[in-house]
Amino acid sequence: MQNKKQRVFIIAGEVSGDVLGGRIMAQMSNAEFIGIGGENMQRAGLKSIFPMADLSVMGIVEVLGHAKTLTRRIKQTVNAIIEQKPDVVVSVDAPGFAKSVIKQIRKHPDGKKLIEQGLRFHHVVAPQVWAWRSGRAKKYAQIFDKLYAFFDFEVPYFTKYGLDTVAVGHPIADGLVGQYKVQKSQSEKIITLVPGSRIGEVKRLMPIMRDVVERLYRNGYMGYKFVIPTVETTENFVRQQIKHWKVKPILVPAADRYDLYAKTYIAIVASGTVSAELAMLHVPTIVVYKMNPITTWIGRQIIRVQWVSLVNILLKRAVFPEFLGGAANAENVLNAVQQLTIPAKREKMIRELKSADDLWRRDDGGAAKLIAQGIQGK
């Protein structure tokens, strides 16, 4: 019985979760996997029951527009879990979807039987309750059996409600902070553009990035090389869009993004995991983000933090310039790019990014390994 493989139903809803999910799976040799994931988790052995892209939605209005598909996929996932009878369900981010699935399982007669037989629910990535909607911590404790947070300061928000919570460090830092060789070319200045991994955000940010690129070119910055790392959820759309750009960026696969970042002079990126990756690699970066106007207005009413970039939040100051909502326009981004061509200002930003190195990681095995051990009950 001890050699029996653990059956793991694992769920990821977007590229960053897929990358982390693949790393966690790679640490679990005595397990078999089914669930929802992208190319990274599938390479690690996952049989995905439907395309991960169906879950790559963010924003209140955006989710409502996608409601029919999400409802169908929730039902399909619930049925698959009940049919497959896993030992543990692991959700990597994608909290809204995961919570909907688990609530239905807890109410389902067959789901209740599985729980009585030992089924447990683990969630990776603690919600930022310190930033907005602190009441979510209590709700998480009612839904999940174990939570993996990235930072020590997050743990007490959940343990006070009885949720087993462990801090594992930021998983991306395992392979980046202090371990990735960064080489900036003196002859070639690369501006990396990352419009996001969700189709909605890409549609909103691509026009801004196109305007910035073309205005830089018109203003005489002809020595710059523009590059976009693509992800499977949006690659086709991005490829079609740049056909209409006067100055065409080079596309590279997401798998090669760290090599690209290591050579990047300035990055212009959507708010999200990519800004943390670039902070760890000490790349001067400008963060932009636009959402549906209704979603943006609601967010402003409830969010309690001054910044959206994690490095700014950790250091409690604006290291990366952020342009959100109406401020996310070509004029502001262009001005920020010009500022980052000034050596003293570049060097100051890089020094500040280096000062955050010890805040990202832990020295007791790495996040993916610690999460895998927790799933396996070690």
HURA-V990377 format. One record per pair of residues at least 24 apart in sequence whose C-alpha atoms are under 10 Angstrom apart, sorted by the first residue. I is the first residue (numbers start at 1). J is the second residue. Records with the same first field share a line. If there is no record, write none. Layout:
I=J  J
This chain:
3=30
4=30  31
5=29  30  31  32  33  87
6=30  31  32  33  86  87  88  375  376
7=31  32  33  34  84  85  86  87  88  89
8=32  33  34  35  46  81  84  85  86  87  88  89  90  375  376
9=33  34  35  36  46  47  48  77  80  81  84  85  86  87  88  89  90  91  121
10=34  35  36  37  41  46  47  48  81  86  88  89  90  91  92  122  123
11=35  36  37  38  41  48  52  77  89  90  91  92  93  94  95  97  98  123
12=36  37  38  41  52  53  55  56  90  91  92  93  94  95  97  98  124
13=37  38  51  52  53  54  55  56  57  91  92  93  94  95  96  97  98
14=38  52  53  54  55  56  57  92  93  94  197  198  231  232  233
15=39  40  52  53  56  196  197  198  231  232  233  254  273
16=40  92  93  172  197  272  273  274
17=41  91  92  93  94  124  125  273
18=42  52  92  93
19=92  171  172  255
20=92  93  124  171  172  367  368
21=46  90  91  92  93  124  368  371  372
22=46  368
23=171  367  368  369  371  372
24=92  171  367  368  369  370  371  372  373  375
25=368  369  371  372
26=368  369  372
27=368  369  370  371  372  373
28=368  369  371  372  373  375  376
29=372
30=376
31=376
32=86
33=86
34=80  81  84  86  89
35=77  80  81  84  89  90  91
36=77  91
37=92
38=232  233
39=231  232
40=255
49=73  76  77  80
50=76  77
51=233
52=232  233
53=197  198  199  232  233  234
54=233
55=94  96  97  198
56=94  197  198  199  200  233
57=94  197  198  199  200  201
58=94  96  198  199  200  201  291  292  295
59=200  201  291  292  294  295  296  299
60=291  292  294  295  296  298  299
61=291  292  293  294  295  296
62=200  291  292  295
70=97  100
71=97  100  101
73=97  101
74=98  99  100  101  102  104
75=100  101  104  105
76=101
77=101  102  105
78=102  103  104  105  108  111
79=104  105  108  110  111
81=105  111  114
82=108  109  110  111  112  113  114
83=110  111
85=110  111  114  115  117  119
86=114  118  119  120
87=114  115  117  118  119  120  121  375  376
88=115  118  119  120  121  122  375  376
89=119  120  121  122  123  144  375
90=120  121  122  123  124  144  146  147  375
91=121  122  123  124  125  144  147
92=122  123  124  125  126  148
93=123  124  125  126  127
94=123  124  125
95=123  124  125  126  127  140
98=123  143  144
99=123  139  140  143  144
100=143
102=143  144
103=142  143  144
106=143
119=145
120=144  145  146  375
121=145  146  147  375
122=146  147  148  164  165  371  374  375
123=147  148  149  165  371  375
124=148  149  150  165  166  168  371
125=149  150  151  167  168  170  171
126=150  151  154  155  157  158  165  166  167
127=154
128=154  157  303
129=154  157  158  303  304
130=154  157  303  304  305
131=302  303  304  305  306  307  308  313
132=299  301  302  303  304  305
133=302  303  304
134=158
137=161  163
138=162  163
139=163
141=165
146=374  375
147=371  374
148=367  370  371  374
149=367  371
150=360  361  362  367
151=314  359  360  361  362
152=359  362
166=370  371  374
167=362  367  370  371
168=360  361  362  363  364  365  366  367  368  369  370  371
169=359  360  361  362  363  364  365  366  367  368  370
170=276  359  360  361  362  366  367  368
171=360  361  362  366  367  368  369  370  371
172=273  274  276  277  280  360  361  366  367  368
173=276  277  280  281  357  358  359  360  361  362  366  367
174=360  361  362  363  365  366  367  368
175=277  280  366
176=258  277  278  279  280  281  357  360  361
177=277  279  280  281  282  354  356  357  358  360  361
178=280  281  354  357  358
179=281
180=258  259  262  280  281
181=258  259  262  263  281
182=258  259  260  261  262  263  264  281  282  283
183=259  260  261  262  263  264  265
184=260  261  262  263  264  265  283
185=262  263  264  265
186=263  265
187=223  224
188=223  224  225  263  264  265
189=221  222  223  224  225  226  263  264  265  266
190=223  224  225  226  227  260  261  263  264  265  266  267
191=224  225  226  227  228  249  260  261  263  264  265  266  267  268  285  337
192=225  226  227  228  229  249  250  257  260  261  263  264  265  266  267  268  269  285
193=226  227  228  229  230  249  251  264  266  267  268  269  270  285  286
194=227  228  229  230  231  267  268  269  270  271  274  275  287  288
195=228  229  230  234  238  268  269  270  271  287  288  289
196=229  230  231  233  234  269  270  271  272  273  274  288  289
197=230  231  232  233  234  235  270  272  273  274
198=231  232  233  234
199=233  234  235  237  238
200=234  290  291  292
201=270  271  289  290  291  292
202=234  237  238  270  289  290
203=234  237  238  241  290
204=289  290  291  292  328
205=269  270  288  289  290  291  328  329
206=238  241  242
207=241  245  329  330
208=288  328  329  330  331  333
209=268  269  288  329  330  333  334
210=241  242  244  245  246  247  248  249  330
211=245  246  247  329  330  331  333  334
212=268  329  330  331  332  333  334  335  337
213=245  246  247  248  249  330  334
214=245  246  247  248
215=247  330  331  334
216=247  334  337  338
217=246  247
222=247
224=265
225=249  250  264  265
226=250  251  264  266  267
227=251  252  257  260  264  267
228=252  253  254  257  260  267  268  269
229=253  254  255  256  257  258  260  261
230=254  255  256  257
231=255
265=340  341  346
266=337  340  341  346
267=337
268=333  334  336  337
269=322
270=309  322  323  324
271=308  309  310  322  323  324
272=308  309  310
273=309  310
274=309
275=308  309  310  311  320
276=309  310  311  312  360
277=311
278=311  353
279=309  310  311  312  319  320  349  350  352  353  354  356  357  360
280=311  353  354  356  357  360
281=350  353  354  357
282=347  349  350  351  352  353  354  355  356  357
283=320  346  349  350  353
284=319  320  321  337  340  341  345  346  347  348  349  350  353
285=319  320  321  322  336  337  340  346  349  350
286=319  320  321  322  323  332  333  334  336  337  340
287=320  321  322  323  324  328  333
288=321  322  323  324  325  327  328  329  332  333
289=322  323  324  325  326  327  328  329
290=323  324  325  326  327  328  329
291=324  325  326
292=325
293=325  326
296=324  325  326
297=325
310=360
311=352  353  356  357  359  360
312=352  353  356
314=356  359  360
315=352  353  355  356  359
317=352
318=349
319=348  349  350  351  352  353
320=349  352  353
